[in-house]
Amino acid sequence: MTLAKSCSAKLWWNFRTQDTIWTAFMRAKYCSRVHPVSKQRVDGDSHTWKRMLDVRAVVEPVIRWRVLSGTSNFWWDTWSGLGALHRQVDGCSGYWTGGVGDMYRSDFMIDHDVLPPDLLRQLRLEPPSLVSAHVDIPGLTPSTDGKFTLASAKELLRPRRDDEVEDTVLKRCWQKHLPYKMSFLAWRVLERCLPTDDVLARFGIALPSRCLCCSLPGRETITHIFYHGSMARRVSTYFTESARIRGTHHSLRSVLSIWWAQRPRSRMLSFLFHRLPMIILWEIWTHYAACKYGDARPNFARIIFRVATAVSECIYRRWPSGGLLPPRWSVIMEH
């Protein structure tokens, strides 16, 4: 969702700062008589325009215009340290399209009652230079160089928790050289966003529930498939014992934290321990799907082989010069 909003923010940035055929078309269609910031939303507007308006309130205040010739809108653009002036004036109309340069050159030849005396006095004390013939330059204040990037937009638009506490477990699911699908699945597991019977039951969909990926079937839940189930425990025990990892755990999150807390001497093992939990979750999930929707049967050895294969490929992506290791866990642990 944040990425989609970031793309919408890029559309708004391009619309406000560039002079292209597309921006000319959008201005002619939606803002031919009023300033874009004052334009109201209409039900018949296009989907693209509605997307842009959805992020306007967040993006527009951080677009700062550097005054050169004064082409910025005096009322609706943020060109001074006072912010957008329309916020400080009652009844400011979107039809007011006067530029900064025009207002200063005419010595504010408008009804002075519109501007509060203190504000008018401050604007006269700090006039822009207006010495250049070039148009004013926009800049994005959250960005260090003033340029728009999807990263800066994502940081601006991402939802923040009230306590601003970062979930480090979710953050560590996203590792370099690890396939996106594995990181995304780990995130879905921890956020309980998989279509298992316990999740569907929260939406009022009651189904006969039985896990098909374990030798001792239980109720199909996210916790059972990835943590409590006999197959999940057997797989987890195999890898923790082979890596000589000890530690008590009471949830899937604590299992991941135990892996990430290890400090092996080998650089490759350190790289591996930060990615292995997500690989295991992925292979357990694909095994579960094959048992439920295909004709596969619970097969512990196959899961171990597929995990070793994925680990070998992950290591090869990091160190391609070393060649591809054989998909055998014992051989990988010896390196």
C-alpha positions as CSV (number, residue, x, y, z in Angstrom):
1,M,0.0,0.0,0.0
2,T,2.8,2.4,0.9
3,L,4.5,1.7,-2.5
4,A,1.3,2.4,-4.3
5,K,0.9,5.7,-2.5
6,S,4.6,6.5,-3.3
7,C,3.8,6.1,-7.0
8,S,0.8,8.4,-6.6
9,A,3.1,10.9,-4.9
10,K,5.4,10.8,-7.9
11,L,2.5,11.6,-10.1
12,W,1.6,14.6,-8.0
13,W,5.2,15.8,-7.9
14,N,5.5,15.5,-11.7
15,F,2.2,17.3,-12.2
16,R,3.2,20.2,-10.0
17,T,6.8,20.6,-11.1
18,Q,7.2,19.5,-14.7
19,D,6.0,21.0,-18.0
20,T,5.1,18.1,-20.2
21,I,2.2,17.1,-22.5
22,W,0.7,15.0,-19.7
23,T,0.9,17.8,-17.1
24,A,-0.5,20.3,-19.6
25,F,-3.4,18.0,-20.3
26,M,-4.1,17.4,-16.6
27,R,-4.0,21.1,-15.8
28,A,-6.4,21.9,-18.7
29,K,-8.8,19.1,-17.7
30,Y,-8.9,19.7,-13.9
31,C,-7.3,23.0,-13.0
32,S,-7.9,25.4,-15.9
33,R,-9.3,28.1,-13.7
34,V,-8.2,27.2,-10.1
35,H,-4.9,26.3,-8.4
36,P,-4.3,22.6,-8.1
37,V,-4.1,22.7,-4.3
38,S,-7.6,24.2,-4.0
39,K,-9.2,21.9,-6.5
40,Q,-12.0,19.9,-4.9
41,R,-12.6,16.2,-5.5
42,V,-15.5,15.2,-7.8
43,D,-17.0,11.8,-8.2
44,G,-16.6,11.8,-11.9
45,D,-12.9,12.4,-11.8
46,S,-10.5,9.8,-13.3
47,H,-9.0,7.1,-11.1
48,T,-5.5,8.6,-11.7
49,W,-6.6,12.1,-10.6
50,K,-8.3,10.7,-7.5
51,R,-5.1,8.8,-6.6
52,M,-3.1,12.1,-6.8
53,L,-5.6,13.9,-4.6
54,D,-5.4,11.2,-2.0
55,V,-1.7,12.1,-1.3
56,R,-1.9,15.8,-2.0
57,A,-2.4,16.8,1.6
58,V,0.8,15.0,2.5
59,V,3.1,15.8,-0.4
60,E,2.2,19.4,-1.2
61,P,3.4,20.9,2.1
62,V,6.9,19.5,1.6
63,I,7.3,20.9,-1.9
64,R,9.3,24.1,-1.3
65,W,9.7,26.6,-4.2
66,R,13.0,28.5,-4.5
67,V,12.1,31.9,-5.8
68,L,14.0,33.1,-8.9
69,S,11.7,35.2,-11.1
70,G,8.7,34.8,-8.9
71,T,6.6,32.4,-10.9
72,S,5.4,30.5,-7.9
73,N,1.8,31.2,-6.8
74,F,1.8,33.8,-4.0
75,W,-1.1,32.2,-2.1
76,W,-1.0,28.5,-2.7
77,D,2.6,27.5,-3.1
78,T,5.1,27.1,-0.3
79,W,7.8,29.6,-1.2
80,S,8.6,31.4,2.1
81,G,9.4,30.3,5.6
82,L,5.9,31.1,6.6
83,G,4.4,28.1,4.7
84,A,1.6,28.4,2.2
85,L,-0.1,31.7,2.8
86,H,-3.6,30.5,2.0
87,R,-3.6,28.8,5.4
88,Q,-3.2,32.1,7.2
89,V,-5.9,34.0,5.3
90,D,-9.6,33.5,5.7
91,G,-11.6,32.9,2.5
92,C,-8.6,32.5,0.2
93,S,-9.9,31.6,-3.3
94,G,-8.5,29.1,-5.7
95,Y,-9.0,31.7,-8.4
96,W,-6.2,33.8,-6.9
97,T,-3.4,33.0,-9.3
98,G,-1.1,35.9,-8.7
99,G,2.6,35.1,-8.8
100,V,5.1,36.0,-6.1
101,G,7.0,38.3,-8.5
102,D,3.8,40.1,-9.6
103,M,2.7,40.7,-6.0
104,Y,6.1,42.2,-4.9
105,R,6.5,44.3,-8.0
106,S,3.1,45.8,-7.5
107,D,3.8,46.3,-3.8
108,F,0.8,44.1,-2.9
109,M,-1.7,46.1,-4.8
110,I,-4.6,44.1,-3.4
111,D,-7.0,44.7,-0.7
112,H,-4.7,45.0,2.3
113,D,-7.5,43.7,4.5
114,V,-7.0,40.3,3.1
115,L,-3.5,40.0,4.6
116,P,-3.2,40.4,8.3
117,P,-1.0,43.4,9.2
118,D,1.7,41.4,10.9
119,L,2.0,39.0,8.0
120,L,2.1,41.9,5.5
121,R,4.8,43.6,7.5
122,Q,6.9,40.4,7.6
123,L,6.6,39.8,3.9
124,R,7.8,43.3,3.2
125,L,10.8,42.8,5.5
126,E,12.0,39.6,3.8
127,P,11.4,40.1,0.1
128,P,12.8,37.6,-2.4
129,S,15.6,38.7,-4.7
130,L,13.7,38.3,-8.0
131,V,16.9,38.9,-10.0
132,S,16.7,35.9,-12.3
133,A,14.8,35.4,-15.5
134,H,14.4,31.6,-14.8
135,V,11.3,30.0,-13.4
136,D,11.2,29.1,-9.7
137,I,12.7,25.8,-8.8
138,P,10.8,23.2,-6.7
139,G,12.5,21.0,-4.1
140,L,11.3,18.2,-1.8
141,T,12.2,19.1,1.7
142,P,12.5,15.5,3.1
143,S,15.2,14.8,0.4
144,T,18.7,15.9,1.1
145,D,19.2,17.1,-2.5
146,G,15.7,18.3,-3.0
147,K,14.9,15.7,-5.7
148,F,12.0,13.3,-5.6
149,T,12.8,9.7,-5.0
150,L,10.5,6.8,-4.3
151,A,12.5,6.1,-1.1
152,S,11.9,9.6,0.2
153,A,8.2,9.4,-0.7
154,K,7.9,6.0,1.0
155,E,9.5,7.4,4.2
156,L,7.1,10.3,4.1
157,L,4.0,8.2,3.5
158,R,4.6,5.1,5.5
159,P,2.3,4.6,8.5
160,R,3.9,5.2,11.8
161,R,3.1,3.6,15.1
162,D,2.1,5.9,17.9
163,D,5.0,4.8,20.0
164,E,7.4,4.8,17.0
165,V,8.7,1.3,18.1
166,E,10.1,-0.5,15.2
167,D,9.3,-4.2,14.8
168,T,12.8,-5.6,14.3
169,V,11.6,-9.1,13.7
170,L,9.6,-8.0,10.7
171,K,12.4,-5.8,9.5
172,R,14.9,-8.7,9.5
173,C,12.7,-10.8,7.3
174,W,13.9,-8.7,4.4
175,Q,17.4,-9.8,3.6
176,K,19.6,-9.1,0.6
177,H,20.3,-12.1,-1.7
178,L,17.1,-13.8,-0.4
179,P,14.2,-14.2,-2.9
180,Y,11.5,-11.6,-2.4
181,K,8.8,-14.4,-2.2
182,M,10.5,-15.9,0.8
183,S,10.7,-12.6,2.7
184,F,7.2,-11.7,1.8
185,L,5.9,-15.1,3.0
186,A,7.7,-14.7,6.3
187,W,6.1,-11.3,6.7
188,R,2.7,-12.8,6.0
189,V,3.2,-15.6,8.5
190,L,4.2,-13.2,11.3
191,E,1.3,-10.8,10.4
192,R,-1.2,-13.7,10.1
193,C,-2.1,-12.9,6.5
194,L,-2.3,-16.4,5.1
195,P,-5.6,-18.1,4.1
196,T,-5.5,-20.8,6.7
197,D,-8.7,-22.1,8.5
198,D,-8.1,-20.1,11.7
199,V,-7.7,-16.8,9.7
200,L,-10.8,-17.6,7.5
201,A,-12.8,-18.3,10.6
202,R,-12.3,-14.7,11.7
203,F,-14.3,-13.7,8.6
204,G,-17.1,-16.0,9.4
205,I,-16.0,-18.8,7.1
206,A,-16.3,-22.0,9.2
207,L,-14.7,-25.1,7.5
208,P,-13.8,-28.6,8.7
209,S,-10.2,-28.0,9.7
210,R,-7.4,-30.6,9.4
211,C,-3.8,-30.2,8.6
212,L,-2.5,-32.4,5.9
213,C,1.2,-31.8,6.1
214,C,1.9,-33.7,9.3
215,S,2.0,-37.3,10.3
216,L,-0.2,-36.4,13.3
217,P,-2.8,-34.0,11.8
218,G,-4.2,-31.2,13.9
219,R,-6.3,-28.2,13.3
220,E,-5.0,-26.1,10.4
221,T,-3.7,-22.9,11.9
222,I,-0.7,-20.7,11.1
223,T,0.9,-21.7,14.4
224,H,0.4,-25.4,13.8
225,I,1.8,-25.3,10.2
226,F,4.9,-23.4,11.1
227,Y,5.6,-24.0,14.8
228,H,3.5,-26.5,16.7
229,G,2.9,-29.2,14.1
230,S,5.0,-32.4,14.1
231,M,6.5,-31.6,10.7
232,A,7.4,-28.0,11.6
233,R,9.0,-29.2,14.9
234,R,10.9,-32.0,13.2
235,V,12.4,-29.7,10.5
236,S,13.2,-27.0,13.1
237,T,14.9,-29.5,15.4
238,Y,17.0,-30.9,12.5
239,F,18.5,-27.5,11.6
240,T,19.0,-26.2,15.1
241,E,20.7,-29.4,16.3
242,S,23.0,-29.5,13.2
243,A,24.0,-25.9,13.8
244,R,24.4,-26.6,17.5
245,I,22.0,-23.9,18.5
246,R,20.5,-24.1,21.9
247,G,17.8,-21.9,23.4
248,T,14.3,-22.0,24.7
249,H,11.5,-20.6,22.6
250,H,7.7,-20.3,23.0
251,S,6.7,-18.9,19.7
252,L,7.8,-18.6,16.1
253,R,9.1,-15.1,16.7
254,S,11.4,-16.4,19.4
255,V,12.7,-19.1,17.1
256,L,13.7,-16.5,14.5
257,S,15.3,-14.3,17.2
258,I,17.4,-17.3,18.4
259,W,18.8,-17.8,14.8
260,W,19.5,-14.1,14.4
261,A,21.2,-13.9,17.8
262,Q,23.9,-16.4,16.9
263,R,27.5,-15.2,16.3
264,P,29.3,-17.9,14.3
265,R,32.9,-17.5,13.5
266,S,32.4,-18.2,9.8
267,R,31.3,-15.3,7.7
268,M,29.3,-17.6,5.5
269,L,27.4,-19.1,8.5
270,S,26.6,-15.7,9.8
271,F,25.2,-14.8,6.3
272,L,23.3,-18.1,6.3
273,F,21.8,-17.9,9.8
274,H,20.2,-14.6,9.0
275,R,18.4,-16.1,6.0
276,L,17.8,-19.7,6.8
277,P,14.6,-19.2,8.9
278,M,12.8,-17.5,6.0
279,I,13.9,-20.3,3.7
280,I,12.6,-22.9,6.1
281,L,9.2,-21.2,6.3
282,W,9.0,-21.0,2.6
283,E,9.7,-24.7,2.1
284,I,7.3,-25.7,4.8
285,W,4.6,-23.6,3.1
286,T,5.2,-25.1,-0.4
287,H,5.2,-28.6,1.1
288,Y,1.9,-27.8,2.9
289,A,0.4,-26.5,-0.3
290,A,1.5,-29.6,-2.2
291,C,-0.1,-31.8,0.4
292,K,-3.4,-29.9,0.5
293,Y,-3.9,-29.0,-3.1
294,G,-1.8,-31.6,-4.9
295,D,-1.2,-35.3,-4.5
296,A,1.9,-35.0,-2.3
297,R,2.3,-36.7,1.0
298,P,4.3,-35.6,4.1
299,N,7.9,-36.0,3.3
300,F,10.5,-34.8,5.8
301,A,13.5,-35.6,3.6
302,R,12.2,-33.6,0.7
303,I,11.8,-30.5,2.8
304,I,15.4,-30.8,4.0
305,F,16.6,-31.3,0.4
306,R,14.7,-28.3,-0.9
307,V,16.0,-26.1,2.0
308,A,19.5,-27.2,1.3
309,T,19.0,-26.4,-2.4
310,A,17.6,-22.9,-1.6
311,V,20.5,-22.3,0.8
312,S,23.1,-23.3,-1.8
313,E,21.5,-20.9,-4.4
314,C,21.4,-18.1,-1.8
315,I,25.1,-18.5,-1.0
316,Y,25.9,-18.6,-4.7
317,R,24.1,-15.3,-5.3
318,R,26.3,-13.8,-2.6
319,W,29.6,-15.4,-3.6
320,P,29.3,-16.5,-7.3
321,S,33.0,-17.0,-7.7
322,G,32.9,-19.9,-5.2
323,G,30.6,-22.0,-7.4
324,L,27.4,-23.7,-6.5
325,L,27.6,-25.9,-3.5
326,P,25.9,-29.3,-3.6
327,P,22.4,-29.3,-2.1
328,R,23.5,-31.3,0.9
329,W,23.1,-29.7,4.3
330,S,26.1,-31.6,5.9
331,V,28.4,-30.4,3.1
332,I,27.2,-26.8,3.4
333,M,27.8,-26.7,7.1
334,E,31.4,-27.9,6.6
335,H,32.3,-24.8,4.6
